[in-house]
């Protein structure tokens, strides 16, 4: 009788701890990571240039391409390459909505680079960040997985809100007044209200989700790298509407001009999908640089940039 009561108390304590909001401890090794790709059998589409090292992230705006490197942020254009050194590897980079520069996260620092490649700002985080997204109005959401937080920064870099997720947020996407937060360790998608920071809904997202983006209808699109699938979620309420296989090791994705672009690392390919119907429909396929682990698109021009980590190359494909 006493043993049964003690067991019940332990169970209650464990359940309470799981619901306490504290970050869940999960090793990053559980998150799928591409490590191999064959040598390309055909030339990559578009133009190819050296990135200056193994790339981890890429963004594109007009004639410029920004590439995240272990040593800093490289900005490439027709006049050459400008390197902004950072003390930590650049984990993520995005183009600013204004079309004049890029914003990146390197360790515990958020760096904003102007259109000419010069540094405009350096904002400090309480711990290393892994991903960021910039709202059209100028504020930025940054994931800080070791703290279990998503930090909201004003257009001037001030912390306006900290969202405690209770997990290890690794990717973030914005649509309207919603923040979609992907936890790769839990392989879950949770939606928060951008105005209040309150949690709205959350769902399991496959078995090995690695990144999230949005489409032009306000849906969240998640890539499950372990199962090789696209997962398309409606947001009112949060529902999984489409689940589509992408063979060959899909890893990164971006959306622009009604097309979702997905890199396929084991085939050195970039595949475009139309999501407007009841199921994704392939509309384009391009050969890429080796091990394409990052992709970005310029919504104004339709230009796509792909970063290959195996040989340190970056590729631009014009529409």
C-alpha positions in Angstrom: 0.0 0.0 0.0 2.8 2.4 1.0 4.8 1.4 -2.1 1.8 2.1 -4.4 1.3 5.5 -2.8 5.0 6.4 -3.3 4.8 5.3 -6.9 1.8 7.5 -7.5 3.6 10.5 -5.9 6.7 9.9 -8.1 4.4 9.7 -11.2 2.7 13.0 -10.3 6.0 14.7 -9.7 7.3 13.5 -13.1 4.2 14.7 -14.9 4.5 18.1 -13.2 8.1 18.4 -14.2 7.3 17.6 -17.8 4.7 20.4 -17.8 6.8 23.0 -15.9 7.9 24.8 -19.0 11.6 24.1 -18.4 13.7 23.3 -21.5 13.6 19.6 -22.4 17.1 18.1 -22.4 17.7 16.3 -25.8 21.0 15.7 -27.5 21.4 17.5 -30.8 22.6 14.1 -32.3 18.9 13.1 -32.6 18.4 15.8 -35.3 19.1 14.5 -38.9 22.2 16.0 -40.4 23.3 15.4 -44.0 27.0 14.3 -44.1 27.4 12.8 -47.6 26.6 13.4 -51.3 28.0 11.9 -54.5 30.2 13.9 -56.8 27.9 15.8 -59.2 27.3 13.9 -62.5 26.2 17.1 -64.3 27.1 20.7 -64.1 25.1 22.8 -61.6 22.4 25.0 -63.1 23.0 28.8 -63.2 26.2 30.3 -62.0 28.6 28.9 -59.3 31.2 30.8 -57.2 33.5 29.9 -54.3 31.9 30.8 -50.9 35.2 30.9 -49.1 34.6 27.8 -47.0 32.0 25.2 -46.0 28.7 27.0 -46.0 26.0 26.5 -43.4 23.5 29.1 -44.5 22.6 31.3 -47.5 20.4 34.3 -48.4 19.9 36.3 -51.6 18.8 39.8 -52.3 19.2 41.4 -55.7 22.7 40.9 -57.1 24.1 39.9 -53.7 24.4 36.6 -52.0 25.2 36.2 -48.3 26.8 32.9 -47.1 27.3 31.8 -43.5 30.8 30.4 -42.9 32.7 29.1 -39.9 34.8 32.3 -40.0 32.1 34.9 -40.7 29.5 36.2 -43.1 30.5 36.4 -46.8 28.6 38.8 -49.1 29.2 38.0 -52.8 28.2 40.2 -55.7 29.5 41.1 -59.2 32.4 43.1 -57.7 33.8 40.4 -55.5 33.4 39.1 -52.0 33.3 41.0 -48.7 33.9 38.9 -45.5 32.6 40.1 -42.2 34.6 38.1 -39.6 32.8 36.7 -36.6 34.1 35.0 -33.5 31.6 32.1 -33.9 30.3 30.3 -37.0 27.4 31.9 -38.7 24.4 29.5 -38.2 21.7 31.4 -40.1 21.3 34.4 -42.4 18.2 36.1 -44.0 17.8 39.0 -46.4 16.2 42.1 -44.9 12.6 42.9 -46.1 13.8 46.3 -47.3 16.1 44.6 -49.8 19.1 46.5 -48.4 21.3 44.0 -46.5 21.3 40.9 -44.5 20.8 39.8 -40.8 22.7 36.8 -39.4 23.2 35.0 -36.1 26.7 33.9 -35.1 27.0 32.5 -31.6 25.4 35.0 -29.2 25.6 37.8 -31.7 23.0 39.0 -34.2 24.8 40.9 -37.0 23.2 43.2 -39.6 25.1 43.9 -42.7 24.2 46.8 -45.1 23.8 46.5 -48.8 27.4 47.5 -49.4 28.8 44.8 -47.0 29.5 47.1 -44.1 28.3 46.3 -40.6 25.4 48.3 -39.4 24.7 46.7 -36.0 25.8 43.9 -33.6 23.2 42.9 -31.0 24.0 40.5 -28.2 21.9 37.5 -27.1 22.0 35.8 -23.7 23.1 32.5 -25.3 23.9 31.2 -28.8 21.1 31.4 -31.4 20.5 29.0 -34.2 17.9 30.5 -36.5 16.1 33.8 -37.2 13.3 35.4 -39.2 12.6 39.0 -39.9 9.1 40.4 -40.0 8.2 42.8 -42.8 7.7 45.5 -40.2 11.3 45.1 -39.1 11.3 43.1 -35.8 13.3 39.8 -35.6 12.6 36.5 -33.9 15.7 34.4 -32.9 15.7 30.9 -31.6 18.0 30.2 -28.5 17.7 26.4 -27.9 19.9 26.1 -24.9 17.5 28.4 -23.0 14.4 27.1 -24.6 13.6 30.6 -25.8 12.5 32.6 -28.8 13.7 36.1 -28.4 11.9 39.0 -30.2 14.1 42.0 -31.1 12.8 45.4 -32.1 14.1 47.0 -35.4 16.8 48.6 -33.3 17.8 45.4 -31.5 16.0 45.9 -28.1 14.5 42.8 -26.6 10.8 43.3 -26.6 9.7 39.8 -25.6 11.0 36.4 -24.6 8.9 33.4 -25.4 9.7 30.4 -23.2 8.9 27.3 -25.2 9.8 24.7 -22.7 11.8 22.8 -25.4 14.7 23.4 -27.8 13.5 25.7 -30.6 15.7 25.3 -33.7 13.9 27.0 -36.5 11.3 29.8 -36.8 9.0 31.2 -39.4 6.6 34.2 -39.4 3.3 34.8 -41.1 1.1 37.7 -40.2 0.7 37.8 -36.4 1.8 34.2 -36.0 5.2 32.8 -35.0 5.8 29.2 -36.0 8.5 27.5 -33.9 10.0 24.2 -34.8 11.6 22.0 -32.1 13.8 19.5 -34.0 14.6 17.5 -30.9 10.9 17.0 -30.2 10.1 17.2 -33.9 7.1 19.4 -33.2 5.6 22.7 -34.5 4.2 25.2 -32.1 2.4 28.4 -33.0 2.6 31.6 -30.9 0.8 34.9 -31.1 3.4 37.5 -32.1 1.6 40.4 -30.3 1.2 38.8 -26.9 3.7 35.9 -27.1 1.1 33.4 -25.9 1.1 29.8 -27.1 -1.8 29.0 -29.4 -1.4 25.5 -30.7 1.2 22.7 -31.2 1.4 19.5 -33.1 3.9 16.7 -33.8 5.7 17.3 -37.1 6.9 14.0 -38.5 9.8 11.9 -37.1 12.8 14.2 -37.9 11.7 17.7 -38.7 14.6 20.1 -39.3 13.2 23.4 -40.6 10.0 25.4 -41.2 9.0 28.1 -43.6 5.7 29.7 -44.8 3.9 29.9 -48.2 1.9 32.7 -49.8 -1.3 31.6 -48.2 0.0 31.8 -44.6 0.5 28.1 -44.1 3.6 26.6 -42.3 5.6 24.1 -44.3 7.9 21.7 -42.4 10.6 19.5 -43.8 10.9 16.1 -42.2 14.4 15.0 -43.1 14.3 11.6 -41.4 11.2 10.4 -43.2 11.9 12.5 -46.4 8.5 14.3 -46.4 7.0 17.8 -46.8 4.4 18.6 -44.1 2.0 21.5 -44.8 0.0 22.9 -41.9 -3.0 25.1 -42.0 -3.0 27.7 -39.2 -6.7 28.3 -38.3 -6.8 26.0 -36.4 -3.4 24.2 -36.8 -3.9 21.2 -38.9 -1.7 18.9 -41.0 -3.3 19.2 -44.5 -0.6 17.8 -46.8 2.0 15.1 -46.4 4.2 14.4 -49.4 7.3 12.2 -49.9 10.5 13.7 -51.2 13.0 11.0 -51.9 16.8 11.4 -51.9 17.5 13.2 -48.6 15.6 16.5 -48.5 17.1 19.0 -46.1 16.5 22.7 -46.7 13.6 24.6 -48.1 12.4 28.1 -49.1 9.3 29.6 -50.7 9.0 32.3 -53.3 6.7 33.2 -56.2 4.2 30.4 -55.5 6.9 27.7 -55.6 8.4 25.8 -52.6 12.0 24.9 -53.3 13.6 21.9 -51.6 17.2 20.8 -51.7 17.9 17.0 -52.0 21.3 16.3 -50.7 21.9 12.7 -51.8 21.0 13.6 -55.4 22.6 17.1 -55.5 19.3 18.5 -56.7 16.8 21.4 -56.1 13.2 20.5 -56.6 10.3 23.0 -57.0 6.8 22.3 -55.9 3.5 24.0 -56.5 1.4 23.7 -53.2 -1.8 25.4 -54.5 -3.6 22.1 -55.2 -4.6 19.3 -52.9 -1.1 17.7 -53.0 2.3 19.2 -53.9 3.0 19.1 -57.6 6.6 19.1 -59.0 7.2 22.0 -61.4 11.0 22.2 -61.6 14.2 20.3 -60.9 17.7 21.6 -61.2 21.2 20.1 -60.6 23.1 21.7 -57.7 26.5 22.0 -56.2 27.5 19.1 -54.0 25.7 18.6 -50.7 23.2 21.4 -50.9 22.4 22.1 -47.3 20.9 25.6 -47.6 18.7 27.4 -50.0 17.1 30.9 -50.2 15.1 32.8 -52.7 14.6 36.5 -53.5 10.8 37.0 -53.7 11.1 40.2 -55.8 13.3 38.6 -58.5 12.7 34.9 -58.1 16.5 34.3 -58.0 17.5 31.2 -56.0 20.7 30.7 -54.1 22.0 27.3 -53.0 24.9 26.6 -50.7 26.9 23.4 -50.9 29.0 22.5 -47.9 31.0 19.7 -49.5 33.1 21.9 -51.7 32.4 25.4 -50.4 30.4 26.6 -53.4 27.4 28.8 -53.7 25.0 28.7 -56.7 22.6 31.2 -58.2 19.7 30.2 -60.4 17.8 32.9 -62.2 14.1 32.4 -63.1 
